[in-house]
Amino acid sequence: MSKVFELKNIYKTYRNDGKEFTALKDVTLDINEGEIFGIIGMSGAGKSTLVRTLNRLEEVNGGSVSFYGKDLAKLGARELSHVRHSISMIFQGFNLLNQRTVIQNVELSMRIIGMGRAQRRRKAMEMLEIVGLADKADSFPARLSGGQKQRVAIARALAVDPKVLLCDEATSALDPKITGEILDLLKKINRERDLTIVIITHEMSVIEKICDRVAIIDDGVLSEIGYVKDVFSNPKSKAAKKLVFPSNPFDPSGEDGKLIRIVFDGTQSSVPFIANLVEKTGLKVNILSANTKSVGGIGYGQMILELPQKEEYRKTITDFFTGSGLTVTEVN
Amino acid sequence: MTDYIKDAIITGVGETFVMTFFASLFSYIVGMPLGVLLYSTTKGRILANRHVNLIVGFIVNITRSLPFLILLVLLIPFTRLIVGKSIGTTAAIVPLTIGAIPIVARMVESSLSEVQPGIIEAATSMGASPLYTILHFIIPEATPSLLQGGAINVATVLGYSAMAGVIGGGGLGAIALQYGYYRYEKEVLWTTVALLILMVMLIQEIGIRLAKKTRKN
C-alpha cells in the first residue's frame, strides 16, 4: 500500500500581536492510498490547520509534509499548482460562486487546469449526474439547499480526477439525514474511484460511519491514531476516551459505591453477558447506562455498571467480565 | 427663457453627459486596477505586500483628501499638457478623471473586500494563481457590488462636472453659474439644478437595476 501523505514532525505556530500560538506540535502520521482517513478533535484542536498543511494552504514551521514522496515545502509555484490539481478540497461553507450557475461552478476546477470548453461541459454534466443534480445544472447556488450545495462542491472537486479529496468539516453545516447522504456518496466515490479521502470532523458519528482509520488531535498534538475499530473498542489516550465514551452522568447510589465500564469490541456483541453473569455467579449488577454503535457493520458497545458493596463480589464480577474478553475500566 | 438659453441648456446636458461618461470611463480604467491592487496587497490577502499597499494607499489618500475645486486649479498646467488647452468640455475631463480615480479605487477595494475569504481559499486549493483567482473568482463574485458602487461613482463625477464650470469647463454647471448665478436668472438656475438632479437619479436607478439584475444571491 503506497503512502499518499507522509507527515513528519510537523509544527505550526501563529504569531498574533506578538503572542505565539502553537496550533500543531510534532505531528507525525501517514495517509495510505485508497483509505478514508478521519481526523477528529474538538474545535480549536488544530485539525483544520492540519488538513490545510496537506495542500499547503498553510505552511509548516517545522517538519515536512510529503505528497507521494514529494516534499510540498520544496515545490515552486508552478509545481505546487500542479500538485493541487490532484488534491481537491471541499469545505464546511461549500465555497461556491454565488454569481455563477451550478454547471459553471463545476467547470471552474477544469478551467483552471486548462481543459477545453466542450470537454468541460461534458465532464461537468457527467459529474452532476454522479452527485444526482443534473437537473439543477442551470440553477444558481442560492436556490439550492445545503446538501445540494455540498454535492455541487463535490462534483467540482472530483471533475479534475484528483487522487485525494480533503473534506474540511464538510458535513458540519448539514442536518443528520443529509450528512448521512453525503457520507454515503463519499463512501461510494471512494470505492468506485479508489479515491483517498481525508475527513476533518468534530463528530464521532462521521468517523464511525465511513472512516477506515482515525487520528485524534487534541490541543495540537496527535494523541492517538489507528483503525477505527481498534480506537473504538480500546481507546488509549484521554482525548480518545473522551470522544468514544460519552461522559457518565450517574453517581454511585452510596458513598462507597463503585462504577465500572465494560466495553464490547464487536466480536462479543451477541453474547448475553449480564445474564451469563447472574447465571454463573449468582451476583447482580445495576445497569446505569448502555449504548452500542455500528462501526463498519460491527457492533461496538459499552455499559456503565454499579457493583455490589462487598469487595469479594466486586472482584468476582470484574474477573468474570475480564475472563469473557471484555475490557473493564473503573469509572470515577 | 429665450431660445438662446434653451439651446445652451440642451448643449449643456450633452456636454455634462460627455464629461461624465469619459471621466467615469477613464477613472475606472485606472481606478479599477488600483482598487484591485489595494485590495490584494492588504495584509493576509493573496498578494499581501506591505510596501505596495502603503505607497498606493498613501497616493490615493492624498488625492482623495484634496478638495476637488483645488484639484481643478492645481491640475490646469497638467491639463494643458495633455489636451493642449485648459478650458472646455474636453479639458474638464482630465481633472474629473484624476479626481475620481482615488474614489473609484477605494470603492472597488471595498466591493472586493465583501467577497467571502472561503471562495479565495477554494480557488487556491484548486491550484489557481493569484491573478486567475482575482479575475475568475473575486471580480465575478463582487460584480453586483461593483455595479452598485459604479452608480455612486458616476453620480459623483456628474456632481464634480458641475464644479468644472468654475474654471471654464462646459456643461450644465457652467450654465447654472454663468446665466443663473452671475446674471441672476433664477429660472435658468432652477432648471439646470432640476436637470442635474434628474440625471443623478437616472444614473442611480440604472446602476441599482443593473446590480439587482446581476445579483444571484
Contacts between the chains, C-beta under 8 A, distances in Angstrom:
chain1	res1	chain2	res2	distance
A	55	B	125	5.6
A	57	B	121	6.4
A	57	B	124	6.2
A	57	B	125	6.1
A	77	B	129	7.4
A	80	B	127	7.6
A	81	B	127	4.1
A	81	B	128	7.8
A	81	B	129	6.7
A	82	B	127	6.9
A	83	B	127	7.7
A	84	B	124	7.7
A	84	B	125	6.2
A	84	B	126	6.6
A	84	B	127	3.5
A	85	B	126	7.4
A	85	B	127	4.8
A	87	B	125	7.5
A	88	B	125	7.3
A	88	B	126	7.3
A	89	B	122	7.2
A	89	B	125	4.1
A	89	B	126	8.0
A	91	B	118	6.0
A	91	B	121	7.3
A	91	B	122	6.6
A	93	B	116	7.3
A	93	B	118	4.8
A	95	B	116	7.3
A	95	B	118	4.2
A	95	B	119	5.3
A	95	B	121	6.8
A	95	B	122	3.8
A	96	B	119	8.0
A	97	B	119	6.5
A	97	B	137	6.6
A	97	B	140	6.3
A	97	B	141	5.7
A	98	B	141	6.6
A	98	B	216	5.8
A	98	B	217	3.9
A	99	B	140	5.4
A	99	B	141	5.6
A	99	B	143	6.0
A	99	B	144	7.1
A	99	B	214	7.0
A	99	B	215	7.4
A	99	B	216	5.2
A	99	B	217	7.3
A	100	B	140	6.6
A	100	B	216	7.9
A	108	B	126	7.0
A	108	B	136	7.3
A	108	B	137	7.9
A	109	B	126	4.9
A	111	B	136	7.1
A	112	B	123	7.9
A	112	B	126	5.1
A	112	B	127	5.8
A	112	B	128	5.0
A	112	B	132	6.7
A	113	B	127	7.3
A	140	B	216	4.1
A	140	B	217	7.1
A	141	B	216	7.8
A	141	B	217	7.2
A	142	B	216	5.9
A	142	B	217	4.1
A	160	B	126	7.7
A	166	B	125	7.8
